[in-house]
Amino acid sequence: MNLGTAGNYVILAKSGISVVPTSKITGDIAVSPAAATYITGFSLIADSTKAFATCPQVTGKEAVEAEPPEPAT
């Protein structure tokens, strides 16, 4: 199966991603076709372009599109 650029994510979910404060995730995460509000429990800090966010629980980036769909990746 060819996942294309979806293989770049360690977590890519359709319905949502939730975390507890002591979690540690290494890699990029995203939800699609859901909005960024479906990523819960993270201390998200959006970058200046609003294309992604970072947070202490994730070593990587979180896709934070305000509305679906996520970027082409």
C-alpha positions in Angstrom: 0.0 0.0 0.0 1.4 3.4 -1.0 0.5 6.0 1.7 2.3 8.8 -0.1 3.3 11.5 2.3 0.9 10.2 5.0 3.8 8.0 6.0 5.6 11.1 7.3 3.3 11.2 10.3 3.7 9.0 13.4 0.0 9.6 14.2 -2.5 10.5 11.5 -6.1 10.2 12.6 -9.5 10.7 11.1 -11.6 11.4 14.2 -9.2 12.9 16.7 -6.0 12.7 18.8 -6.0 13.0 22.6 -3.1 12.9 25.1 -2.4 12.8 28.8 0.2 15.4 30.1 3.0 12.8 30.7 2.8 11.5 27.1 5.8 11.9 24.8 5.4 11.5 21.0 8.3 11.7 18.6 7.3 12.8 15.1 4.6 14.8 13.4 0.9 14.3 14.1 -2.3 15.5 12.3 -6.0 14.9 12.0 -7.7 14.8 8.6 -10.3 15.5 7.5 -11.1 16.9 11.0 -10.1 20.4 12.2 -7.3 21.1 14.6 -9.9 21.3 17.5 -9.9 17.5 17.3 -6.4 17.5 18.7 -7.0 17.7 22.4 -5.0 17.6 25.6 -1.9 19.2 24.0 -0.4 22.6 24.9 -0.4 23.7 21.2 1.5 26.8 20.3 0.8 27.9 16.6 3.6 29.1 14.5 3.3 32.6 12.9 2.0 31.1 9.6 -0.7 29.1 11.5 0.3 26.1 9.3 1.4 24.0 12.2 2.0 24.1 16.0 4.4 22.7 18.5 4.0 21.6 22.1 6.1 20.1 24.9 4.4 16.6 24.5 5.5 16.2 20.8 8.9 16.3 19.3 7.7 17.2 15.8 4.9 19.3 14.4 1.1 19.2 14.7 -1.0 20.1 11.7 -3.4 22.9 12.9 -5.4 23.9 9.9 -8.5 25.8 11.1 -10.8 24.0 8.8 -10.4 20.7 6.9 -8.8 19.5 4.8 -5.3 19.5 6.1 -2.5 20.7 3.7 -1.7 18.6 0.7 0.6 16.4 2.8 
